[in-house]
Amino acid sequence: MATTKVERDARVVKHALMFLKDGQTVRSVAKETGFSRSGIWQHLTARLPELDPMLYTKVKEKLTLNKQERAKRGGQAVKEMWANVRNEGR
């Protein structure tokens, strides 16, 4: 059964509000709702700006923050990996 535009728009806003809850990520929203991460991402970045620009501004801020944190964690993981490699060689 195809969903109507109204149902889809309501779902987009629901996903955005879930994402803004404390500790929620795109991955956690996807897992909780049964949608794919790419589907949630599409809702938050492509459809939401047209539906609710104010809500999109808040979502975009959190997406940017999450991306920065992910980059830091990735850099830390590489740093720890090379520290382990150097220590094993001794």
Backbone torsions as a table, in degrees:
resi	resn	phi	psi	omega
1	MET	NA	126.6	-180.0
2	ALA	-74.9	144.8	177.4
3	THR	-92.1	151.4	179.6
4	THR	-83.3	165.9	179.0
5	LYS	-61.6	-37.9	179.7
6	VAL	-63.3	-44.2	178.8
7	GLU	-64.0	-43.0	179.8
8	ARG	-63.6	-43.7	-179.8
9	ASP	-62.9	-39.9	177.6
10	ALA	-64.3	-38.8	179.2
11	ARG	-66.2	-39.0	179.1
12	VAL	-61.3	-46.8	-179.8
13	VAL	-65.7	-40.2	177.7
14	LYS	-60.2	-45.1	179.1
15	HIS	-62.9	-38.8	179.0
16	ALA	-64.5	-43.3	179.5
17	LEU	-66.3	-38.2	176.3
18	MET	-62.7	-42.5	-178.5
19	PHE	-62.3	-34.7	-177.6
20	LEU	-77.8	-12.7	176.5
21	LYS	-62.4	153.2	-178.4
22	ASP	-55.1	129.1	173.7
23	GLY	79.0	-0.7	-178.6
24	GLN	-79.2	143.4	174.8
25	THR	-124.5	170.7	176.3
26	VAL	-58.1	-42.2	-179.7
27	ARG	-62.1	-42.9	-177.7
28	SER	-70.1	-36.1	176.8
29	VAL	-65.4	-42.6	179.6
30	ALA	-61.4	-44.3	-179.1
31	LYS	-64.7	-41.8	-177.5
32	GLU	-68.1	-33.2	-175.0
33	THR	-98.0	-16.1	-178.2
34	GLY	85.8	7.1	176.1
35	PHE	-91.8	163.3	176.4
36	SER	-77.5	159.0	176.8
37	ARG	-61.6	-40.0	-179.8
38	SER	-66.3	-33.1	176.5
39	GLY	-66.4	-43.5	177.6
40	ILE	-64.3	-43.9	179.0
41	TRP	-58.3	-43.6	178.5
42	GLN	-60.0	-43.8	179.0
43	HIS	-61.2	-45.7	-173.5
44	LEU	-74.6	-31.0	-173.3
45	THR	-105.0	-27.4	-176.0
46	ALA	-105.6	-42.3	-174.9
47	ARG	-90.9	-36.9	-175.6
48	LEU	-61.4	-40.3	-179.5
49	PRO	-57.1	-33.2	179.3
50	GLU	-75.3	-31.8	-175.5
51	LEU	-84.6	-44.1	-174.3
52	ASP	-149.9	86.7	-176.8
53	PRO	-58.9	-35.0	179.8
54	MET	-66.2	-44.8	178.5
55	LEU	-65.4	-38.6	178.9
56	TYR	-60.9	-38.5	179.1
57	THR	-58.6	-43.9	178.9
58	LYS	-66.4	-41.5	179.8
59	VAL	-64.3	-43.3	-178.9
60	LYS	-62.0	-39.9	177.4
61	GLU	-60.3	-44.5	-178.8
62	LYS	-70.1	-37.6	176.7
63	LEU	-61.0	-42.0	179.0
64	THR	-64.8	-43.8	178.2
65	LEU	-61.5	-45.5	179.3
66	ASN	-60.8	-39.1	179.8
67	LYS	-65.9	-41.1	178.1
68	GLN	-63.6	-43.6	179.4
69	GLU	-64.0	-39.5	179.1
70	ARG	-63.2	-39.7	179.0
71	ALA	-65.0	-39.9	178.4
72	LYS	-64.8	-44.0	179.1
73	ARG	-62.6	-40.3	178.9
74	GLY	-64.3	-42.2	177.7
75	GLY	-64.5	-39.5	178.4
76	GLN	-65.7	-39.5	179.5
77	ALA	-63.1	-41.0	178.8
78	VAL	-66.2	-42.1	179.0
79	LYS	-60.0	-44.8	179.1
80	GLU	-66.2	-38.8	179.5
81	MET	-60.6	-47.3	-178.9
82	TRP	-68.9	-31.7	175.6
83	ALA	-64.5	-40.5	177.8
84	ASN	-66.0	-40.5	179.6
85	VAL	-63.4	-44.5	179.4
86	ARG	-64.4	-40.4	-178.9
87	ASN	-68.3	-33.5	-179.7
88	GLU	-70.6	-25.5	-178.6
89	GLY	-78.2	-9.2	-177.3
90	ARG	-85.4	NA	NA
